[in-house]
Amino acid sequence: MKTLITQLFILLLIPGAFAQQLNHEDFNPNSSWIKTKGVKFSESSEVDSLCDKAKMHYIKAQYNDGILLLKKANAKEEGNYRIKTAMAWAYLQIGDYDSAIMGFNTALKLQPNDSCARRNLILCYAQKRDYKGACAKAREYIRSYPDDPGGYYTFMLAQFSHDRYGAAIENGQKAVALFRKTNNKAIYSAQYWLAKSYYAEKDYAHSDEVFQWLRDQGVKVEEKYRVHL
């Protein structure tokens, strides 16, 4: 009993000991729209309701159920690029990259300025193991939106997934600097992947620094990153 009381006392002395840790993925700029309230897909209340229900499935990682609802919404509004982007994003999550690429490209034909579709298209090629295609799409995006941190962030993810850690660090640093300028909380996700890139490069001084910054912000960091291989 004395030991238990002592442990509880120690926990009370640790700031945020009982606070729920933040998940860096919740701040991913390529998927943050899912949990953003007030995102309107359609002027039709019926279609918008279907889309909202699909988002709830996405939050639970029930992507196929969400796709079924969006297909119903799409049948009612075939010219709605937001619905096509949302469906393509789910295909990306379940690894159906060809369907995802087709969906994002269809959305972009309807709305060439759909930056979310363009960034996620980069990830489709990266996950499909088409590094050359991913880089081409990323550079094209950055030329169009040089001040958008999301472009550098997405390029970093593509490079990390292909073990190009040095290049990932370069783009990650650019993303972090731009997110910091606007006080955008997507910096949590950018810093997490930047730290992972440093760690993969065995630059432990920088990875430790960034991971500690994340912990100080309340972002969860796996204990394995305290170990230097």
Buried (B, 14 or more C-beta within 10 A) or exposed (E): EEEEEEEEEEEEEEEEEEEEEBEBEBBBBBBBBBEEEEBEBBEBEEBBBBBBBBBEBBEEEBBEBBBBBBEBBBEEBEEBBBBBBBBBBBBBBEEBBEBBBBBBBBBBEBBEEBBBBBBBBBBBBBBBEBBEBBBEBBEBBBEEBEEBBBBBBBBBBBBBBBEBBEBBBBBBBBBBEBBEEEEBBBBBBBBBBBBBBBBBBEBBEBBBEBBEBBEEBEBEBEEEBEEEE
